[in-house]
């Protein structure tokens, strides 16, 4: 089953905390999951300041600069993994280096028949 691991962190803490993961550590983690055959995709996102929120209401398009929600933590990136169950996905998420300074939301992917 596919699971999406959404990495949330305060952008400042993600890069400036003593526990902040370094790029080399993140690359090593991604490589280990890829080598195991469980990595489907992974990407880091640009700063939340580059976000654009789009809505369609009553046939009218609304475009807002920035993220939708004002929160202490922002979406920093994601890992899309293949795991046999939620427990295995949680174990994978727990080893994501950024989990030390933020959190990782684990959600099953709903397969659409398109």
N, C-alpha and C positions, 0 to 999 in steps of 0.2 A: 504494500500500500504506500502511496505517496503522502509525505508530510511536509508542510511548509514551516520552517523555523524562522520566525520574524525576529530580528535582532533590534531591540530598543535600547537607547542610551541617551543620556544627556550629552550633546555633541562636545561640550567643553570637557566633561569628565572622561569621555571616550578617548580623548587624545592627550589629556593632561594629568590624569590621576596616576599615582604611583603604581596602581594595579593595571593601568592601561595596557592592552595587548599591543605588541609591536607587529609590523607587517610580516616579518619573517615567521613569527609564531602563527599568525592567521593563515599564511600560505602553507605552512607545514600541516596545520590541522586540515585544511581543505584538501591537500594532497593525500593525507592518510584516509580521509573519507572517500575520496575519488578512487584510490587504490583498492579499497575494500569493495568497490562496485556499488556503493550506496548513494553516491553523489549524482544528482541529476542536473543541478544548476546551482550557482552561487554568485551573488554580486553584492558589492558595496554600493551605497547610494551617495550622490553628491550631497552637499549641505542642505539642510531643511530650508535655507534661504532661497534655494533654487526651485522650490516646489511651486506648483500651480494646482489649485483645486478647481475642478470643473463640475457643474451641476446643470441638469436640465429640469426645469420646473414649468409646467404649463406651456410647453413648447418653446420656452425661452432659455437660451444658453447663458449661464452665469459663470464668469471666470474670475477667480480671486488669486492674487499672488500670495504664495505661502501655503503652509499646511492648513487643513481644515480645523484642527483642534489645537488650542493652546495648552500644551502639556509640559511637564518637566523633562520627559523623555521623548525622543523622536525616533522614527523608524530609520535605522542606519543601514540596513541591508537584509539579505535573506539567504537561506540555504534551502533548496528543494531536495529532499532525500527520499530514498526508498528504504522502508523499514518493515519488518514483519508485523509489528504492532506498535501501539502507542508507547509501551514501555521502552522498546528499542529506540524509538524516535526521541524520547525524553533523555535517554542516555547519550545519544548523539548531541542533542541540544545542550546538555550540561557541560560538555567539553568545548563548546564554542568559546574561544578566548574572551570575547566581548561580554560574556555572561558575568564576568567578574566585576564589571563596572556598570552593567545595565541588567536587562532581562531578555529572555528569549521566549516568545509565545510559540507554542507548537500546535498546529492545527492540521487535521486530516484534509487532504484535497478531495473534493467531490468530483468524481469523474463525470463529465458531460458527454452525451452521445450526440456529437455534431457531425 
